[in-house]
């Protein structure tokens, strides 16, 4: 027995109840007609109708509803709340086309969400790659700048070293020239010698040449036209 059968049974009971009500009304009307009281309304009609309705609800409708509930929905071991929940779940049914459309919409929404997530992920990846590239380029530029600064510093250091070396070479050259000039001056000054007391040609040759050999003495004699080694105090002799 399904729900339609129960509805039919209830409808039959209701119809039979209405038929009984009509028969009672007709019987009352016929009795009134027989008694000659056509315009007189039946007494206690308002009391009998609610009474019958109450009796119908108490003795027929309520037991029938309880019976349907226990026969259709009640399962031993289940609470009333659980049975009502299961009943609500059984009653609510979706049209297959609507469920399919709902699933398709959900799938489309999920696809769109996935697509947006992928696009956002791609954007984030591109942004991160651009930031990394910019950081690498900045690092390379900084390293190139440091290398250029180091190169300039090295060039400046070499230029300074070259300048210092040139200055030192110039100073050495000047010192050498000064030394040569001094030696030339000394040589020019020492090219002549005035004989002093207690000096002889041998001592003069030994002081100026560091050598008092006969060859040195002969060279001095030849330069001054001397025939002997005798010299006089105050005499100026040439020292070749």
C-alpha positions in Angstrom: 0.0 0.0 0.0 1.5 3.3 -1.1 0.7 6.9 -0.3 -1.8 7.2 -3.1 -3.8 4.3 -1.6 -3.8 6.1 1.7 -5.0 9.3 0.2 -7.8 7.4 -1.7 -8.9 5.7 1.6 -9.0 9.1 3.4 -10.9 10.6 0.5 -13.4 7.7 0.7 -13.9 8.2 4.4 -14.4 11.9 3.9 -16.9 11.3 1.1 -18.8 8.8 3.2 -18.8 11.3 6.1 -20.2 14.1 3.8 -22.8 11.7 2.5 -23.9 10.9 6.1 -24.1 14.6 6.8 -26.2 15.2 3.8 -28.6 12.3 4.6 -29.0 13.6 8.2 -29.7 17.1 6.9 -32.3 15.7 4.4 -33.9 13.7 7.2 -34.2 16.7 9.4 -35.6 18.8 6.6 -38.2 16.1 5.8 -39.2 15.8 9.4 -39.6 19.6 9.6 -41.7 19.5 6.5 -43.9 16.9 8.0 -44.4 18.9 11.1 -45.3 22.0 9.1 -42.2 24.1 10.2 -40.7 24.9 6.9 -39.1 28.2 8.0 -38.0 26.8 11.3 -34.2 26.1 11.5 -33.1 22.8 13.1 -32.0 23.2 16.6 -28.5 22.3 17.8 -27.2 22.1 14.2 -24.1 24.0 15.1 -23.5 21.7 17.9 -23.9 18.4 16.1 -21.7 19.2 13.1 -18.6 20.1 15.2 -19.3 17.1 17.3 -19.3 14.8 14.3 -16.1 16.4 13.0 -14.4 15.9 16.3 -15.5 12.3 16.5 -14.3 11.8 12.9 -10.9 13.3 13.7 -10.5 11.4 17.0 -11.7 7.9 15.9 -10.8 7.8 12.2 -8.3 10.4 11.0 -5.9 10.3 14.0 -5.7 6.4 14.2 -5.4 6.2 10.4 -2.5 8.8 10.4 -0.7 6.9 13.2 -1.1 3.7 11.4 0.2 5.1 8.2 3.2 6.6 10.0 4.1 3.3 11.8 3.6 1.2 8.7 5.5 3.5 6.2 8.1 5.3 8.2 8.7 3.8 11.5 11.7 1.4 12.0 12.6 -0.2 15.3 15.7 1.3 17.0 15.2 4.7 15.3 14.3 7.8 17.3 11.4 10.0 16.1 13.8 12.8 15.1 15.9 10.4 13.0 12.7 9.0 11.3 11.5 12.5 10.6 14.9 13.4 9.1 14.9 10.3 6.9 11.3 11.1 5.9 12.3 14.6 4.9 15.3 13.2 2.9 13.0 10.7 1.1 10.4 13.3 0.3 12.9 15.8 -1.1 13.8 14.5 -4.6 15.4 16.3 -7.4 14.5 16.1 -11.0 17.3 14.3 -12.8 17.6 17.0 -15.4 17.8 19.7 -12.6 20.3 17.6 -10.7 22.4 17.2 -13.9 22.1 20.9 -14.6 23.1 21.7 -11.0 26.1 19.3 -11.3 27.1 20.9 -14.6 26.8 24.4 -13.1 28.9 23.2 -10.2 31.4 21.7 -12.5 31.6 24.8 -14.6 32.1 26.9 -11.4 34.8 24.5 -10.3 36.4 24.7 -13.7 36.2 28.5 -13.6 37.7 28.5 -10.1 40.5 26.2 -11.2 41.1 28.3 -14.3 41.2 31.5 -12.2 43.5 29.8 -9.7 45.8 28.6 -12.5 45.8 32.1 -14.0 46.6 33.6 -10.6 49.3 31.1 -10.1 50.8 31.8 -13.5 50.6 35.6 -12.8 52.3 35.0 -9.4 55.0 32.8 -11.1 55.5 35.5 -13.9 55.8 38.2 -11.3 58.2 36.2 -9.2 60.3 35.4 -12.3 60.3 39.1 -13.3 61.3 40.1 -9.7 64.1 37.5 -9.8 65.2 38.7 -13.2 65.2 42.3 -12.1 67.2 41.3 -8.9 69.7 39.4 -11.1 70.1 42.3 -13.5 70.5 44.7 -10.5 73.1 42.4 -9.0 74.9 42.1 -12.4 74.8 45.9 -12.7 76.1 46.3 -9.2 78.9 43.8 -9.9 79.8 45.6 -13.2 79.8 48.9 -11.3 82.1 47.4 -8.6 84.3 45.9 -11.3 84.5 49.3 -13.1 85.3 51.0 -9.9 88.0 48.4 -9.1 89.4 48.9 -12.6 89.4 52.6 -12.2 91.0 52.3 -8.8 93.6 49.9 -10.3 94.3 52.3 -13.1 94.6 55.2 -10.7 96.9 53.1 -8.5 99.1 52.2 -11.5 99.1 55.8 -12.7 100.1 56.9 -9.2 102.8 54.2 -9.1 104.0 55.3 -12.5 104.0 58.9 -11.4 105.9 58.1 -8.3 108.3 55.9 -10.3 108.8 58.8 -12.8 109.3 61.2 -9.9 111.8 58.8 -8.4 113.5 58.3 -11.7 113.6 62.1 -12.3 115.0 62.5 -8.8 117.6 59.8 -9.4 118.5 61.4 -12.7 118.8 64.8 -11.1 120.8 63.3 -8.3 123.1 61.5 -10.8 123.4 64.7 -12.8 124.2 66.6 -9.6 126.7 64.0 -8.6 128.3 64.1 -12.1 128.3 67.9 -11.9 129.9 67.7 -8.5 132.4 65.2 -9.6 133.1 67.3 -12.7 133.5 70.3 -10.5 135.7 68.4 -8.1 137.6 67.1 -11.1 137.9 70.6 -12.5 139.0 71.9 -9.2 141.4 69.0 -8.7 142.9 69.4 -12.2 145.4 71.7 -10.7 147.2 71.6 -7.3 149.2 74.1 -5.4 152.2 72.6 -3.7 152.2 73.0 0.0 154.9 72.6 2.6 156.3 69.2 3.2 154.7 67.9 -0.1 156.5 66.2 -2.9 155.4 64.8 -6.2 155.0 61.3 -4.8 152.6 62.5 -2.0 150.6 64.6 -4.5 150.1 61.6 -6.9 149.1 59.4 -3.9 146.5 61.9 -2.6 144.9 62.6 -6.0 145.2 59.2 -7.8 145.7 56.8 -4.9 148.8 55.6 -6.7 152.4 56.7 -6.3 153.9 54.5 -9.0 156.5 55.7 -11.5 154.0 55.7 -14.3 151.7 58.1 -12.4 154.7 60.3 -11.6 155.8 60.2 -15.2 152.4 61.3 -16.4 152.4 64.3 -14.0 155.9 65.3 -15.0 154.9 65.1 -18.7 151.8 67.3 -18.1 153.9 70.0 -16.4 157.1 69.7 -18.5 159.2 68.6 -15.5 162.4 66.7 -15.8 162.5 65.5 -12.2 160.3 64.9 -9.3 161.4 68.0 -7.5 158.7 70.5 -6.6 158.7 73.9 -4.8 156.2 75.3 -2.2 153.6 77.4 -3.9 154.2 75.8 -7.3 151.0 75.1 -9.3 151.1 71.8 -11.1 148.6 70.2 -13.5 147.1 66.9 -12.6 146.0 65.1 -15.8 
